[in-house]
Amino acid sequence: MKIVIINKLLKDTHKEQIRKTAALVGGSLFFAESENDIPQEWADCEIIYGFGMGNAKVNKNLKWLAVPSAGVDYLMKPGCFANEECLVTNSSGAYGVTIAEHIIAVSLMMMRKLDYSYSESIKGSWSSPQPQKSLKDCRILVLGTGDIGCCFARRAKAFEPESITGVSRSGYCSDPSFDSMKKVSELDSLLPSADLLVMSLPDTPETRDILSRERLALLPEGAYIVNVGRGSAIDEDALCESLNNGRLGGAALDVFKTEPLPSDSRLWNTKNLLITPHVAGNLTLEHTLNVNVDMFCKNLINYAKGMPLNNLIDRNKGY
């Protein structure tokens, strides 16, 4: 069983953990920092843990691609796999902590006007106090109640908001941090009562432009938006207009329809918009990397035993 690991961020402890697991299942390993580092004799590997899209397109022997990301929309297009039966797993469940902390951070930056104070300070200006909002007594709407949405709700609860409402396809979530759960079909009736809208959705046909121009107009004046899911979920032009005309209080986007964000994008010059370059997740937090490697090692044992894999992607659903 040939296993290629593509991850330049792995520490020696992670590599040793993977080696021990591979030895248990009789697998042979090659560690690479990128796909370009994979030698020809490993090009027909059976398993890849990492971003191995190039190999997947040509390697008919590839049976399992374990990607360290949560989103897999880039793998759902025709022609991504030479072996159409190749299993795909993601790492959903590893990113809740880091992305939840990001949501809290940018929410406080916008609502407490910290972005304004900081921008003035780097110009050497002692800025005057600005009107502020608080997470206390805030009506929070969480669109997407998977690992990220739940981790955020648990942390937001400590700020004593008026309510935290979760929205999902099923309208069900067992996490007690949500005061209520609603179905996506009820979204239009929920938006007018949202002071803070947090979006953590995958990219699917159902989620694209879910926050349309019409739905942006349903948000109350002064509302805030945080998107850490996929940029495809928001009508970016309509968002720019709502921010520039002052109807919305602010928005924090970590994801965009085009990434990297082009230098001529109007988003760069939009008022009250906090832009981060898709860094809410990634493997830069040690906790995230530890959990990510643990998930792969547990799945490697499952794979070797012929047991179902955790986080197996449904190609029809796209997640």
Secondary structure, 3 states (H helix, E strand, C coil): CEEEEECCCCCHHHHHHHHHHHHHHCCEEEEECCHHHCCHHHCCCCEEEECCHHHHHHCCCCCEEECCCCCCHHHCCCCCCCCCCCEEECCCCCCHHHHHHHHHHHHHHHHCCHHHHHHHHCCCCCCCCCCCCCCCCCEEEEECCCHHHHHHHHHHHHHCCCEEEEEECCCCCCCCCCCEEEEHHHHHHHHHHCCEEEECCCCCCCCCCCECHHHHCCCCCCCEEEECCCHHHECHHHHHHHHHCCCCCEEEECCCCCCCCCCCCHHHHCCCEEECCCCCCCCCCHHHHHHHHHHHHHHHHHHHHCCCCCCECCCCCCC
